[in-house]
Amino acid sequence: MVKTIRLANDDLHTELLKIQGRIQAESGEFTSMDDVIQKLVKCYKKFQKRI
């Protein structure tokens, strides 16, 4: 299934690409934007549990 996410502005897209690059550099493997979003959601859930 393919979903499309609309981003409010180019700055947000740029930040997502930076995160994708950082994750890819750490793992040494290709990182899809889906992987980036999954990781961000996982981090957000952990953060919410601490509040």
C-alpha positions as CSV (number, residue, x, y, z in Angstrom):
1,M,0.0,0.0,0.0
2,V,1.3,3.4,-0.9
3,K,0.5,6.5,1.1
4,T,1.5,10.0,0.4
5,I,2.4,12.6,3.1
6,R,2.1,16.3,2.3
7,L,4.7,18.4,4.0
8,A,3.8,22.0,5.0
9,N,7.1,23.4,3.7
10,D,10.5,22.7,2.2
11,D,12.2,23.2,5.6
12,L,10.5,20.2,7.0
13,H,11.5,18.0,4.0
14,T,15.1,19.2,4.5
15,E,15.1,18.2,8.1
16,L,13.6,14.8,7.3
17,L,16.4,14.2,4.7
18,K,19.0,15.2,7.4
19,I,17.5,12.6,9.8
20,Q,17.5,10.0,7.0
21,G,21.1,10.7,6.2
22,R,22.1,10.5,9.9
23,I,20.3,7.1,10.4
24,Q,21.8,5.8,7.1
25,A,25.3,6.9,8.2
26,E,24.9,5.1,11.6
27,S,23.6,1.9,10.1
28,G,25.6,1.8,6.9
29,E,22.6,0.6,5.1
30,F,19.9,2.2,2.8
31,T,17.3,3.9,4.9
32,S,13.9,4.6,3.4
33,M,11.7,7.5,4.4
34,D,9.3,4.9,5.9
35,D,12.2,3.8,8.2
36,V,12.8,7.4,9.2
37,I,9.1,8.0,10.0
38,Q,8.9,4.7,12.0
39,K,12.0,5.7,14.0
40,L,10.5,9.2,14.7
41,V,7.2,7.7,15.8
42,K,9.1,5.2,18.1
43,C,11.1,8.1,19.6
44,Y,8.0,10.1,20.1
45,K,6.2,7.3,21.9
46,K,9.2,6.9,24.3
47,F,9.2,10.6,24.9
48,Q,5.5,10.6,25.7
49,K,5.9,7.9,28.3
50,R,8.5,10.0,30.1
51,I,6.1,13.0,30.4
